[in-house]
């Protein structure tokens, strides 16, 4: 279904019957090349007939679109709730349509299907936004924020390691304390930078140090780590945020915006 859409069973049955008929012709000494040419001509003629029978549908004709969606679901396991799923499908497609000149374009990659256990088919819903299958990293962070100002970070929020082996000689307890404090200050400066430009939500593609998580929680910044690259790109497109590698180079103009960001439990998962 992912490759060719609806009608996969019908296609297999027709293909099987065509092969049976081809075998009968070969048994009558008809050369395979001639059979192939005949099938090619039949294909061209079939397309012409289908084109004549086809009806052009306006993208705004919701009633017809719903009928098309319901028809495609008649032979599926969800046929019992086809009205519910037809509405979801039509609403999803019409939400992402884009007018380009005289044509209406629909990029199906913008529609994400997420499956969760724990509820019935009728509980399936259309979310007008982006779902990231991750948890907020710190229990003290807010679970929801309105008027979100979102930073998308492609690098880690950790103390960077050197590219070569290094040896640090510490001779007194004070030096250990200063070393730990310096690491904390490095992380704190990154969080301060995010806070100063108004960030209240961070999506990070890589890891986040425990100290950085604490600093972010203290600033009430919702933070999600190890977000997939594909999800980061979807977030960038939906929120108009810029994907940033160096936190110290981020500006207010790089932040994305969303009406609401929240963590919500769905089914048996968060």
ChimeraX attribute file (.defattr): number of C-alpha atoms within 10 A of each C-alpha:
attribute: neighborCount
match mode: 1-to-1
recipient: residues
	/A:1	8
	/A:2	6
	/A:3	6
	/A:4	8
	/A:5	8
	/A:6	15
	/A:7	11
	/A:8	12
	/A:9	11
	/A:10	10
	/A:11	11
	/A:12	11
	/A:13	10
	/A:14	11
	/A:15	12
	/A:16	12
	/A:17	11
	/A:18	13
	/A:19	11
	/A:20	12
	/A:21	13
	/A:22	18
	/A:23	15
	/A:24	12
	/A:25	15
	/A:26	14
	/A:27	10
	/A:28	9
	/A:29	9
	/A:30	13
	/A:31	12
	/A:32	13
	/A:33	9
	/A:34	12
	/A:35	16
	/A:36	12
	/A:37	11
	/A:38	11
	/A:39	14
	/A:40	12
	/A:41	11
	/A:42	12
	/A:43	12
	/A:44	10
	/A:45	12
	/A:46	12
	/A:47	11
	/A:48	12
	/A:49	11
	/A:50	10
	/A:51	11
	/A:52	9
	/A:53	9
	/A:54	9
	/A:55	8
	/A:56	7
	/A:57	10
	/A:58	9
	/A:59	13
	/A:60	9
	/A:61	9
	/A:62	15
	/A:63	10
	/A:64	13
	/A:65	19
	/A:66	20
	/A:67	14
	/A:68	13
	/A:69	18
	/A:70	20
	/A:71	16
	/A:72	16
	/A:73	19
	/A:74	13
	/A:75	13
	/A:76	11
	/A:77	9
	/A:78	14
	/A:79	15
	/A:80	14
	/A:81	14
	/A:82	20
	/A:83	17
	/A:84	17
	/A:85	22
	/A:86	20
	/A:87	19
	/A:88	17
	/A:89	18
	/A:90	17
	/A:91	16
	/A:92	18
	/A:93	15
	/A:94	13
	/A:95	13
	/A:96	14
	/A:97	15
	/A:98	12
	/A:99	9
	/A:100	8
	/A:101	7
	/A:102	6
	/A:103	8
	/A:104	10
	/A:105	12
	/A:106	15
	/A:107	10
	/A:108	11
	/A:109	8
	/A:110	16
	/A:111	17
	/A:112	13
	/A:113	7
	/A:114	9
	/A:115	8
	/A:116	12
	/A:117	9
	/A:118	10
	/A:119	11
	/A:120	9
	/A:121	12
	/A:122	12
	/A:123	10
	/A:124	14
	/A:125	11
	/A:126	15
	/A:127	10
	/A:128	10
	/A:129	16
	/A:130	15
	/A:131	17
	/A:132	16
	/A:133	13
	/A:134	14
	/A:135	16
	/A:136	18
	/A:137	17
	/A:138	17
	/A:139	11
	/A:140	15
	/A:141	18
	/A:142	17
	/A:143	17
	/A:144	13
	/A:145	18
	/A:146	12
	/A:147	11
	/A:148	23
	/A:149	24
	/A:150	29
	/A:151	31
	/A:152	26
	/A:153	22
	/A:154	21
	/A:155	17
	/A:156	18
	/A:157	23
	/A:158	19
	/A:159	14
	/A:160	10
	/A:161	8
	/A:162	7
	/A:163	6
	/A:164	5
	/A:165	6
	/A:166	8
	/A:167	5
	/A:168	6
	/A:169	8
	/A:170	10
	/A:171	8
	/A:172	8
	/A:173	9
	/A:174	10
	/A:175	12
	/A:176	13
	/A:177	10
	/A:178	11
	/A:179	14
	/A:180	11
	/A:181	12
	/A:182	12
	/A:183	14
	/A:184	17
	/A:185	14
	/A:186	15
	/A:187	23
	/A:188	18
	/A:189	15
	/A:190	18
	/A:191	24
	/A:192	16
	/A:193	16
	/A:194	25
	/A:195	16
	/A:196	10
	/A:197	16
	/A:198	17
	/A:199	24
	/A:200	23
	/A:201	28
	/A:202	21
	/A:203	23
	/A:204	25
	/A:205	22
	/A:206	17
	/A:207	15
	/A:208	20
	/A:209	14
	/A:210	14
	/A:211	17
	/A:212	21
	/A:213	26
	/A:214	18
	/A:215	19
	/A:216	27
	/A:217	19
	/A:218	12
	/A:219	16
	/A:220	18
	/A:221	27
	/A:222	27
	/A:223	23
	/A:224	23
	/A:225	20
	/A:226	16
	/A:227	19
	/A:228	17
	/A:229	13
	/A:230	9
	/A:231	16
	/A:232	22
	/A:233	15
	/A:234	18
	/A:235	25
	/A:236	20
	/A:237	13
	/A:238	15
	/A:239	20
	/A:240	16
	/A:241	21
	/A:242	21
	/A:243	22
	/A:244	18
	/A:245	15
	/A:246	12
	/A:247	19
	/A:248	13
	/A:249	9
	/A:250	19
	/A:251	17
	/A:252	15
	/A:253	10
	/A:254	19
	/A:255	26
	/A:256	22
	/A:257	21
	/A:258	17
	/A:259	11
	/A:260	12
	/A:261	21
	/A:262	15
	/A:263	17
	/A:264	12
	/A:265	9
	/A:266	12
	/A:267	13
	/A:268	9
	/A:269	12
	/A:270	12
